[in-house]
Amino acid sequence: MYVLRWAVAASLVATVLVSAVFIRDMSRAYERVREKGTVISSAFGNIEFTEAGSGPAVLVIHGSGGGYDQGELIAEAVLGDQFHAITPSRFGYLGSGFHEGATWDDQAHAYAHLLDHLGIKKVAVVAMSQGGPSALLFAVLYPDRVSSLTLISCGVVALSTEDQAEANEKGNRLVTIFKHDLLYWGISKLFRKQLMGLIGANSEVIAGLTPDQRQLFEHFIDYMNPVSPRSAGASFDNKAMMPGERIAVITAPTLILHAVDDGLQLYRNAEFAAATIPNTELVSFDKGGHFIIGTEQFAVRAAVGDHIRNNAGEATP
């Protein structure tokens, strides 16, 4: 009986301590995402964004689980301070609105509205992961506004293969986790390696991360807190229709960077895009999973920077 009482008391103390840490972390996370973003209204709902840096304008489009803060991490990792990075939150993420029936075409129109607001006529576009579909459709719908297009580990086309079904199941699990701040926070603390795997890095990639690469990966994971203000966007990402063959009309010079072992956005997406978009360069990496902006950061940064600068003054055909 005495041992049982101590066990109950210890359990209560542990619960109180964990609750206190969770409340502290969530308070900091909510404060972080509220302090920076600028919100403008549009026919597509509110559009939240940040911007930083100087040089050629680059529209940076984040992946699932993101928001303007993930866009900032992508810009920091890939662009550095050499460009004027514009980092919007996509539909259903943080301060950007979401309405039932929205499409990635609508999201592309929202990007155009944001650029009009900023007085910017033409940009380079850099997209990562599930930011790919709306980036591609922006290039389809507004060819005269895109100086160059860069796709990093992006989704492009719907596939009906066994490995795609496995990737889709990972996406479904992430959508479920993203509905609850406590659930995601707990998994990110206790099962970080497993979460990395769910996000698309296999055990070999995780084992090979350098301290700097692991720190960047963990920033991506931690910056998904709080997840509940991103849940509508993650759900939308998981069920909206891929652009597929529509990308054949893209005229912007396009750079595709993708790892062959990507377990979240399969390499077939890169192959399809490279075979379908006329003016395309495909840079492949044998390893790196879904996180090549970390595992291959220097190569990715050099390739993206050159691609943007080389096409910054190019007139649209």
SULRACOR-V296707 format. One record per helix or strand of 3 or more residues. SS is the DSSP state (H for helix, E for strand). FROM is the first residue (numbers start at 1). LEN is the number of residues. Records with the same first field share a line. If there is no record, write none. Layout:
BEGIN
SS->FROM-LEN / FROM-LEN
END
This chain:
BEGIN
H->2-33 / 68-11 / 104-15 / 129-13 / 143-3 / 162-16 / 181-10 / 192-7 / 203-5 / 211-12 / 228-12 / 244-6 / 267-10 / 292-4 / 297-15
E->38-3 / 47-6 / 57-5 / 84-5 / 123-6 / 146-7 / 253-7 / 280-6
END
